[in-house]
Amino acid sequence: MSFNKALNDEEVYSEMKKMLAFIKNEALEKAREIKVKADEEFNIEKAKLVRQEAINIDAAFQRKVKQADVQRRIAQSNNINKSRMKLLLTRQDMLDRLFAETRDKLMETTNNPALYEKYLTDALVQAFFRLLESEVSIQFRKSDKATIERLLPEVKKRYEDATKESISFILLDDAGGVIVAGNGGRIKCNNTPEARLAIIEEDMLPDVRNMLFGQSPNRKFFN
């Protein structure tokens, strides 16, 4: 037969200490669990933030790289265009000077009576045969009138098998040469040095450009 024995104060105090220790351990364990979980969540969130920031930094870097590349391409294109324009202007200046020198030399022909008379004869004959009119008018420099009158018999002789000419004189303030008109002045053949040189320049410009600067790699069609 057993009997419940009452606990004395010391035993009660001891039991209370055990209970308090147990509660404290439980609380510490729970606190540790909470801290571990909080640390894990913090590290996960921190890793997310770090990854997102890395993505943002990389995206910003890529944008700046693209912007820099676009600016580089624009600057390169501008420099190329400036260089091309400078080259084109230089080439055009060379061509202009070349044709100007040619024009000056052609104009010097008017100071050589023999060469100039041959030129006038050929110009008249060419114009007459090109127009094929029975009546033509001739424009020329006033100072060339005597020369033209002296040359016309020879020219008319060469042409009289094909047409009959009526010559009227109209002053032309020009560098020399002749303009022959037919069909009442509606059809003209301009054989002044300037007109002939302009035709020569237009016809020879591609060949002269190729001789001076070489063939353009961008040219697709050739005459």
C-alpha positions as CSV (number, residue, x, y, z in Angstrom):
1,M,0.0,0.0,0.0
2,S,1.4,3.3,-1.1
3,F,0.9,6.8,0.3
4,N,1.4,10.1,-1.5
5,K,4.1,12.0,0.1
6,A,3.9,15.8,0.2
7,L,6.9,17.6,-1.3
8,N,8.9,19.9,0.8
9,D,10.0,23.4,-0.3
10,E,13.3,22.2,-1.5
11,E,11.8,19.5,-3.7
12,V,9.2,22.0,-5.1
13,Y,12.0,24.5,-5.9
14,S,14.0,21.8,-7.6
15,E,11.0,20.7,-9.8
16,M,10.4,24.3,-10.7
17,K,14.0,24.8,-11.8
18,K,13.7,21.7,-14.0
19,M,10.5,23.0,-15.5
20,L,12.0,26.5,-16.1
21,A,15.1,24.9,-17.7
22,F,12.9,22.8,-20.0
23,I,10.9,25.9,-21.0
24,K,14.0,27.9,-21.5
25,N,15.6,25.1,-23.7
26,E,12.4,24.9,-25.7
27,A,12.4,28.7,-26.1
28,L,16.0,28.7,-27.2
29,E,15.4,25.9,-29.6
30,K,12.4,27.7,-31.1
31,A,14.4,30.9,-31.3
32,R,17.2,29.0,-33.1
33,E,14.7,27.6,-35.6
34,I,13.2,31.0,-36.2
35,K,16.7,32.5,-36.7
36,V,17.7,29.8,-39.1
37,K,14.6,30.1,-41.1
38,A,14.9,33.9,-41.1
39,D,18.5,33.7,-42.2
40,E,17.5,31.3,-45.0
41,E,14.8,33.6,-46.2
42,F,17.1,36.6,-46.0
43,N,19.8,34.8,-47.9
44,I,17.3,33.7,-50.6
45,E,15.9,37.2,-50.9
46,K,19.4,38.6,-50.9
47,A,20.4,36.2,-53.7
48,K,17.3,37.3,-55.7
49,L,18.2,40.9,-55.2
50,V,21.8,40.3,-56.2
51,R,20.8,38.3,-59.3
52,Q,18.2,41.0,-60.3
53,E,20.8,43.8,-59.8
54,A,23.3,41.8,-61.8
55,I,20.7,41.5,-64.6
56,N,20.0,45.2,-64.4
57,I,23.7,46.1,-64.5
58,D,24.3,43.8,-67.5
59,A,21.3,45.2,-69.3
60,A,22.5,48.7,-68.7
61,F,26.0,47.8,-69.8
62,Q,24.6,46.2,-73.0
63,R,22.6,49.3,-73.7
64,K,25.6,51.5,-73.3
65,V,27.6,49.2,-75.5
66,K,25.0,49.4,-78.2
67,Q,24.7,53.2,-77.9
68,A,28.5,53.4,-78.1
69,D,28.5,51.2,-81.2
70,V,25.7,53.3,-82.8
71,Q,27.6,56.5,-82.1
72,R,30.8,54.9,-83.5
73,R,29.0,53.8,-86.7
74,I,27.5,57.3,-87.1
75,A,30.9,59.0,-86.6
76,Q,32.5,56.5,-89.0
77,S,29.8,57.1,-91.6
78,N,30.1,60.9,-91.2
79,N,33.9,60.6,-91.6
80,I,33.6,58.4,-94.7
81,N,31.0,60.8,-96.2
82,K,33.2,63.8,-95.5
83,S,36.2,62.0,-97.0
84,R,34.2,61.0,-100.1
85,M,32.8,64.5,-100.5
86,K,36.4,65.9,-100.2
87,L,37.6,63.4,-102.7
88,L,34.7,64.2,-105.1
89,L,35.4,67.9,-104.8
90,T,39.1,67.4,-105.4
91,R,38.4,65.2,-108.5
92,Q,35.9,67.7,-109.8
93,D,38.4,70.5,-109.3
94,M,41.0,68.6,-111.2
95,L,38.6,67.9,-114.1
96,D,37.5,71.5,-114.1
97,R,41.1,72.7,-114.3
98,L,41.9,70.1,-117.0
99,F,39.0,71.2,-119.2
100,A,39.7,74.9,-118.5
101,E,43.3,74.4,-119.7
102,T,41.9,72.5,-122.8
103,R,39.5,75.4,-123.4
104,D,42.3,77.9,-123.2
105,K,44.4,76.0,-125.6
106,L,41.4,75.7,-128.0
107,M,40.8,79.4,-127.8
108,E,44.5,79.9,-128.7
109,T,43.6,78.4,-132.1
110,T,41.9,81.7,-133.0
111,N,45.3,83.4,-132.8
112,N,46.8,81.0,-135.4
113,P,45.4,82.0,-138.8
114,A,46.2,78.8,-140.6
115,L,44.7,76.5,-137.8
116,Y,41.7,78.8,-137.3
117,E,40.9,79.0,-141.1
118,K,41.0,75.2,-141.2
119,Y,38.7,75.0,-138.2
120,L,36.2,77.5,-139.8
121,T,36.2,75.6,-143.1
122,D,35.6,72.2,-141.4
123,A,33.0,73.7,-139.1
124,L,31.0,75.2,-142.1
125,V,31.2,72.0,-144.1
126,Q,30.1,69.9,-141.2
127,A,27.2,72.2,-140.4
128,F,26.0,72.4,-144.0
129,F,26.0,68.6,-144.4
130,R,24.4,68.1,-141.1
131,L,21.5,70.5,-141.9
132,L,21.0,69.5,-145.5
133,E,19.1,72.8,-146.1
134,S,19.0,74.7,-149.4
135,E,19.2,78.0,-147.6
136,V,21.2,78.6,-144.4
137,S,22.3,81.6,-142.4
138,I,25.7,81.9,-140.7
139,Q,26.5,83.6,-137.4
140,F,30.1,84.5,-136.6
141,R,32.4,87.0,-135.0
142,K,32.5,90.4,-136.7
143,S,36.3,90.0,-137.0
144,D,35.8,86.7,-138.8
145,K,33.7,88.2,-141.6
146,A,36.5,88.6,-144.1
147,T,37.8,85.2,-143.4
148,I,34.4,83.6,-143.7
149,E,33.7,85.4,-147.0
150,R,37.1,84.2,-148.4
151,L,36.4,80.6,-147.3
152,L,32.8,80.3,-148.5
153,P,33.5,79.7,-152.2
154,E,35.6,76.6,-151.3
155,V,32.9,75.4,-148.9
156,K,30.1,76.1,-151.3
157,K,32.0,74.2,-154.0
158,R,32.3,71.2,-151.8
159,Y,28.6,71.4,-150.9
160,E,26.9,72.6,-154.1
161,D,26.2,69.0,-155.3
162,A,23.8,68.6,-152.4
163,T,22.3,72.0,-151.7
164,K,22.0,75.7,-152.7
165,E,23.1,78.2,-150.0
166,S,21.9,81.7,-149.1
167,I,24.2,83.3,-146.6
168,S,23.1,86.0,-144.2
169,F,25.4,87.4,-141.5
170,I,24.4,87.9,-137.9
171,L,27.0,89.2,-135.4
172,L,27.8,86.8,-132.6
173,D,29.8,88.1,-129.6
174,D,31.6,84.9,-128.9
175,A,35.0,83.3,-128.8
176,G,34.9,82.4,-132.5
177,G,33.5,79.7,-134.7
178,V,30.2,79.6,-136.6
179,I,26.5,78.9,-136.0
180,V,24.7,77.7,-139.1
181,A,20.9,77.9,-139.2
182,G,18.5,76.4,-141.7
183,N,14.7,76.2,-142.2
184,G,14.2,79.8,-141.4
185,G,16.4,79.7,-138.3
186,R,14.5,76.9,-136.7
187,I,17.2,74.3,-137.1
188,K,20.7,75.2,-135.9
189,C,24.1,73.6,-135.9
190,N,26.3,75.2,-133.3
191,N,30.0,74.8,-134.3
192,T,31.5,77.4,-132.0
193,P,34.6,76.2,-130.1
194,E,32.6,76.4,-126.8
195,A,29.8,74.3,-128.1
196,R,32.1,71.7,-129.6
197,L,34.3,71.6,-126.5
198,A,31.1,71.1,-124.4
199,I,30.2,68.1,-126.5
200,I,33.7,66.8,-126.2
201,E,33.8,67.3,-122.5
202,E,30.5,65.4,-122.1
203,D,31.6,62.5,-124.3
204,M,35.1,62.2,-122.9
205,L,34.3,62.8,-119.2
206,P,33.9,59.1,-118.3
207,D,37.1,58.2,-120.1
208,V,39.1,61.1,-118.6
209,R,37.8,60.2,-115.1
210,N,38.9,56.6,-115.6
211,M,42.3,57.6,-116.8
212,L,42.8,60.0,-113.9
213,F,41.2,58.1,-111.0
214,G,40.6,54.6,-112.2
215,Q,37.4,52.7,-112.7
216,S,34.8,53.2,-110.0
217,P,34.1,49.9,-108.1
218,N,30.4,51.0,-107.7
219,R,29.8,51.4,-111.4
220,K,27.5,48.6,-112.8
221,F,26.9,49.7,-116.3
222,F,29.5,50.7,-119.0
223,N,29.0,52.3,-122.4
